[in-house]
Amino acid sequence: MIEWFTWVQVAVAVLAGLFCLVLGLAGRSPNDYSLGATLLVEILLIVQLVVAIVAPLAGNPPSGSLPEFYIYLVSALILPPLAGFWALIERNRWSTVVLGVVCLSVAVMVYRMYQIWAFQVA
Amino acid sequence: MATKSSSRAVGVGRVLIAVYGILALAATGRSVFQIIDRFGEAPVAFTLSAISALVYIVATVALLLPGDAWYRVAWFTIGFEMLGVLVVGTISLVAPSVLGLHSANPFGREATVWSAYGLGYLLVPLVLPVLGMLWLYRRRPAVVPRVA
């Protein structure tokens, strides 16, 4: 894991989550902005996956358990597409709220991944 | 007679179902890993972890699907969770050794989804069953007109 990138990712996921929550609670159906924010969160997760594959080979191994790290990463990768599909099928405000909840969950999961990578003793 | 869509998967209920789904995923991932990696360290706690994960999955499905039978399943599973988080949460703080835990740390390697009332999951496991039961009560079959 690259520390600065991880923090950028957590920040983006939190902002995207709050943004979607506000839009949803304001009564907006999923639109290009809320879906775009969720897409950005997913793209950063894919970048994180690439980083996680390359980092140990480049002399940056995790201190904690790599399988546990990947369970979080794969779970996180699944969430935005699911919420996105739901948002495309059910076009109402609650789908936008769900996008927000998912982005915030991703933020927590990425933070947890960072703990496993940087602090956990295997 | 089966209806096309559930009276529970509407409006804010959808958010509830989404949160249940996320928690089910998180609890399942964690418990599968704990059982494969270190079951011997705290068998009682990890078994409870796996049971809680299973119950979250069933609760998510029960909230999604229509019909009175699934309504009862939803009550049963959500009630079970409420009981679980209160009982296991209390034991994990007062007497962690009963669960074979070496510490009460909800963020530790032996933590379960219910440890310290779900503090490791931002207390979502404690709040969710309450919201779930409120929602089930509001959407009880007698009140919500049946859609043919």
Boltz contact constraints between the chains, C-beta under 6 A:
constraints:
  - contact:
      token1: [A, 68]
      token2: [B, 33]
      max_distance: 6.0
  - contact:
      token1: [A, 71]
      token2: [B, 29]
      max_distance: 6.0
  - contact:
      token1: [A, 71]
      token2: [B, 33]
      max_distance: 6.0
  - contact:
      token1: [A, 75]
      token2: [B, 25]
      max_distance: 6.0
  - contact:
      token1: [A, 75]
      token2: [B, 29]
      max_distance: 6.0
  - contact:
      token1: [A, 94]
      token2: [B, 11]
      max_distance: 6.0
  - contact:
      token1: [A, 94]
      token2: [B, 14]
      max_distance: 6.0
  - contact:
      token1: [A, 94]
      token2: [B, 15]
      max_distance: 6.0
  - contact:
      token1: [A, 97]
      token2: [B, 15]
      max_distance: 6.0
  - contact:
      token1: [A, 98]
      token2: [B, 15]
      max_distance: 6.0
  - contact:
      token1: [A, 98]
      token2: [B, 18]
      max_distance: 6.0
  - contact:
      token1: [A, 101]
      token2: [B, 18]
      max_distance: 6.0
  - contact:
      token1: [A, 105]
      token2: [B, 22]
      max_distance: 6.0
